[in-house]
Amino acid sequence: MWSFVIGTQTESSSTSNSGPFTFIKQALSGEPADYLTGNLNRAVLLLAIPMMLEMALESVFSIVDIFWVGRLGQGPVAAVGLTESLLTLVLAVSTGLSTSITAIIARRIGEGDKERAALDAVQAIAVSLAIALLIAGPMFFFAPQMLKLIGATPQIADLGRNYARITLGTSGIILLLSLNNAIFRGAGDAAFAMRLLATANCINLVLDPLLIFGIGPFPKLGIEGPAVATLIGRGCAVAYQVFRLWRGTDRIRITRDSLHLNVHDLWQYLRLSSAGMLQFLLEQGSWLGIVRIVSLFGAAAVAGYTIAFRIIGFALLPSLGVSNAAATLVGQNIGAQQPDRARSSVWRTGLWNFAFLGSLSLLFILFAPLLVGAFTKDEEARRTAIEGLRFFSYGNFFFSFGIVFLQAFNGAGDTLTPTYINLLGFWVLEIPIAYFLSRHTRLKIEGVFLAILGAQLLAVLVSATFFLRGRWLRLKTLED
């Protein structure tokens, strides 16, 4: 049965008879694979398994930080939660840059042009470095003011001042980590990106309690501890990424010939990535707006919302990993002039994502009190977290297909369609409805969660409509 699901008709019996553990080992090993031929289930899973684990590991940074900071009290949790909300703006920029370079690299690999892929990677890294310099400085100096702007009380803003400065002021590391991993994913080397993030997480996991509580020879940094631990983990990962890109892999290698900037290519990448950045700024900025509305109900509400959002991240980020597989498959197959396979890969990825995210969402709905109880004992924060976790889980049934459609557009180089969808769903509808329901009806904070649920439903309906129209498949080149 397993060989029928993941095997291909042309594979040898030794391969088709391999079990699930052998297949998972292959997916995680990073062995070269052809995503342009053979069984689509196999192609999706070879990419999706390491991408899921990579994104799950990304969520571990936040979960581990919240777990240990929760031992310091409700105030520190709220400060970390508000800082993480500001960080979503940086993540939006990094995701926009990363999504665009994934599409470009995947297209070049599909065309069989590895030299052009390396040159495009250099242009993307140069743009990322410039943007990092532009945003990191202001965020470092104005971090306390930014916390107050999104609803932090003077006490919480003062408490989270240094944590925010370290986290936001070193956001350039996040940009580079995300971008470099996107280069490897676009080339089809998702397993390397996953293993690298696993190493960074291990460093963070070990250093977090040591730096927070001052265990052994380590200084007692309190709330600043997780910021320093995360910085060290991510910094080590970026250093190795640069080494690996220079050393090269079977799929991509940056050489001395690649190390020059091309004005035309820089402009094309900026054009494509600017729409991608706006797309994710609209999405992540909407979460910032939601946090601002939640903050009107007090620190306990913010803490509860933060806990629910961090728990759901265990499902959402791996789900994004699955959808990233669609972007790579679409890009490579369009580059290879195989539009039908590109379209089929999206439907297949959506089904796998629905199975994964739907299953986890059911567990979250059933066991919400148990999961939330591991993070807080405060009754008010606990009630908000349980309610939020369940509403987020309901929305995930729609999100599972919606995000795959959006990533299919991105993988084809159509970054404008997802931008329009996010503008409509999040800013025209979600935030105004969330504010109205929470402030002018008896629903209170439940109105915020209902608005989020409605936006998820709208997003999948609109994105499915654009997907079926098929304009994204008619983009012949990245320059169109």
C-alpha positions, 0 to 999 in steps of 0.5 A, a space after each residue: 500500500 505504501 509503495 502505491 502511495 509514494 512509488 512511481 510506475 518506473 521505479 525498481 522493485 527494491 525502491 517500491 518495496 521500501 517502507 515508510 521509514 525508508 522513505 522518510 529517511 530519504 526525504 530527510 537525507 537530502 538525496 538528489 531527487 527529480 521533481 519533474 517526473 514520477 509520482 506526484 505524491 512522492 514528489 510532494 512528500 519528499 519536499 514537504 516532510 523536511 519543509 514541515 519539520 523546518 517550519 515546525 522547528 521555527 515555531 520551537 523558538 517562540 514556544 521554548 521562549 514562552 515556556 521559560 518566560 512564563 516562569 517569570 510571570 504574566 508581565 514578561 509573557 505579555 512583553 514577549 508576546 507584544 515584541 513577537 507581534 512587532 517581529 511579525 513585520 520583520 517576518 513579513 519582509 523576510 517571507 516576501 523576500 524568501 517567497 520570491 527567491 524560491 520562485 526564481 530559483 525553482 524556475 531556473 532549476 526547472 530550466 536547467 540553468 544552475 549558473 543563472 540560479 546562483 547569480 539570482 541568489 547573489 542578487 537576492 542576498 544583496 537586497 536582503 543585506 540592504 533591507 536589513 541595514 535599513 530596518 534593524 537600526 530604527 527598530 533597535 532605537 525605537 523599540 520601547 516606543 513601538 511597544 507602547 504603540 501597540 498597546 503595552 502599558 508603561 510597566 510592560 514597555 519598560 520590562 520588555 525594553 531590552 528584550 525588544 531591542 535585542 530581538 528587533 535590532 538583530 532582525 537582519 539575522 532573521 532576514 538572512 536565515 530565511 532568505 538563504 533557506 529559501 534558496 536551498 528550498 527553491 533548488 530542491 534541497 529542503 532537507 539541508 534547510 531543515 537540518 540547519 534550523 534543527 541545529 539552531 534550535 538545539 543551541 537555543 533550547 540549551 541556552 534559554 534556561 541557562 541565560 534566563 536563570 543564570 545557571 552555572 557560569 552563565 549570567 542571569 539575564 531574565 527576560 533578555 535571556 531568550 533574546 540572546 539565546 535565539 540570536 546566538 542560535 540563528 547567527 551560527 546558522 547563518 554563518 554555516 549557510 554562507 559556507 554551504 552556499 560557497 562550498 556548493 551542493 549538487 543543486 546550487 553553488 555560488 562561485 566567484 563568477 556569480 559574485 557581481 551585481 546586475 542592475 537589471 536582475 536586481 530590479 527584477 528581483 525587487 519588483 517581484 519581491 516588493 509585491 511579495 513583501 507587501 503581501 506578507 506585510 498585509 497578512 502579518 500587519 493584520 495580526 499586529 492590528 488584532 493584537 492591538 485590539 486584544 490589548 484593549 482587554 488587558 495584559 491577561 488577554 494579551 498573554 492568553 492570545 499569545 499562548 494560543 497563537 504560539 500553540 497553534 504555530 505548531 500546526 500553522 508553521 509546518 502547514 506553511 512548510 507543506 504549502 512551500 512544497 507547492 511553490 517549489 513544484 509549481 516553479 520547477 514544473 513551469 520552468 520545465 514547460 509542464 503546466 498540467 503537472 504544476 496544476 496537479 501538484 497544487 491539488 495534491 499538496 492541498 489534500 496532504 495539507 488538509 489531512 495534516 492540519 485538519 488532524 492537528 486542529 481536531 486534537 487542539 479543539 479536544 485538548 485545548 485546556 490541557 495544552 493551555 494549562 502547560 503555559 499558564 495557571 492564570 484563570 483569565 489568561 487561560 480562558 482566553 487562550 482556550 477560546 482562541 486556540 479553538 477558534 484558530 483551529 476551526 479556521 485551519 480547516 479553511 486555511 489548509 487549502 487557502 495557503 496552498 493556493 496562495 503559495 502556488 501563485 507565488 511559486 509561479 511568480 504571481 505575487 500580486 494575486 495573493 496581495 489583493 486577497 490579503 488586502 481584502 480579507 485582512 484589512 477591508 474585512 477582518 480588522 474592522 469586523 474584529 473591532 466592531 464585534 469586540 467593542 460594540 457587541 456583547 461578544 467582547 474578545 470572542 468577536 475578534 476570534 469570529 472575525 479571524 475565522 470569517 477571514 480564513 473562510 473568505 481567503 480560501 473561497 477567493 483564492 480558489 476562484 483565482 486558482 481555477 481561472 488559471 491566469 497564474 499558469 500563463 505567466 511564461 517568464 518571471 519578467 512578465 
